[in-house]
Amino acid sequence: MPEHYKPLREDRGPRRVGESIEQLRPGSTALSSLQQRWTEVAGDALAAHARPTKLAGGTLVITVDDPAWASQLKWLEGDLVTRCNDALGTIAVTATRAVVRAPRST
């Protein structure tokens, strides 16, 4: 057996796909849940201009279509973090960071 090979120290029985994905990309199931419920969490106005795109190390990266919405997100950060965690039922989001991207042309 090669030296770099290390057997898994866990039950190798069947498990849900989401559990496997969560091991490979921590935060991915929480992000997916937030993406699905984003309008409920953020409200119609914010959801029309912003989307959660990444969750890593407790920071939720939100892509917005205008710098004004990035400023708005900074003002709403505390409330938005609370609403995200309430929706997830756990403390997965501790901060937000806005990234401005131009809307896609159709």
C-alpha positions in Angstrom: 0.0 0.0 0.0 1.5 3.4 -1.0 2.5 5.7 1.9 0.3 8.5 0.8 -2.8 6.3 1.0 -4.8 6.6 4.2 -7.9 4.6 4.7 -11.0 6.5 5.7 -11.8 6.4 9.4 -15.5 6.5 9.1 -18.4 4.3 8.2 -18.3 3.6 4.5 -22.0 2.6 4.3 -24.5 4.4 2.1 -25.2 8.1 2.9 -27.1 10.9 1.3 -25.5 12.7 -1.6 -25.7 16.0 0.3 -23.5 14.6 3.1 -20.8 13.6 0.7 -20.9 16.9 -1.1 -20.7 18.7 2.3 -17.5 16.8 3.1 -15.9 17.8 -0.2 -17.1 21.4 -0.2 -18.0 22.6 3.3 -20.9 25.1 3.3 -22.3 23.9 0.0 -25.5 22.4 1.3 -26.1 25.6 3.4 -25.4 27.7 0.3 -27.8 25.6 -1.8 -30.5 26.0 0.8 -30.0 29.8 0.9 -30.1 30.0 -2.9 -33.4 28.2 -3.0 -35.0 30.3 -0.3 -33.2 33.6 -1.1 -36.4 35.6 -1.9 -37.9 34.6 1.4 -34.7 35.4 3.3 -33.7 38.7 1.5 -37.1 40.0 0.4 -38.3 40.7 -3.1 -36.4 44.0 -3.7 -33.0 42.7 -2.6 -33.4 39.3 -4.2 -34.1 41.0 -7.6 -30.6 42.6 -7.5 -28.5 40.2 -5.3 -27.8 36.4 -5.2 -25.7 34.4 -2.7 -22.9 32.8 -4.7 -20.4 31.4 -2.1 -20.3 30.4 1.5 -16.8 29.8 3.0 -15.5 30.3 6.5 -18.8 31.7 7.6 -18.7 34.5 5.1 -21.6 34.6 2.6 -20.5 36.2 -0.7 -23.4 37.9 -2.4 -23.2 39.0 -6.0 -25.0 42.3 -6.7 -25.8 44.0 -10.0 -25.0 47.6 -8.9 -22.6 49.2 -6.4 -25.6 50.9 -4.7 -26.9 47.4 -3.7 -23.4 46.5 -2.3 -23.8 49.6 0.0 -27.3 48.5 1.0 -26.0 45.1 1.9 -23.5 46.5 4.2 -26.3 48.4 6.1 -28.4 45.2 6.2 -25.6 42.8 7.2 -26.6 42.1 10.8 -30.2 41.5 9.9 -29.3 39.5 6.8 -27.0 37.2 8.8 -29.7 36.6 11.4 -32.3 35.8 8.7 -29.9 33.4 6.9 -29.1 31.5 10.0 -32.8 31.4 11.0 -33.6 30.0 7.5 -30.9 27.4 7.9 -31.6 26.5 11.5 -28.0 26.7 12.4 -25.2 29.4 12.6 -23.5 29.0 9.2 -23.3 32.6 8.2 -21.3 35.1 10.4 -20.6 37.8 7.8 -21.5 38.9 4.3 -19.4 40.3 1.5 -20.8 42.0 -1.6 -19.3 41.5 -5.0 -20.5 43.7 -7.9 -21.0 42.1 -11.2 -22.8 43.6 -14.2 -26.1 42.0 -15.1 -26.0 39.5 -18.0 -27.2 40.6 -21.3 -30.0 38.5 -22.8 
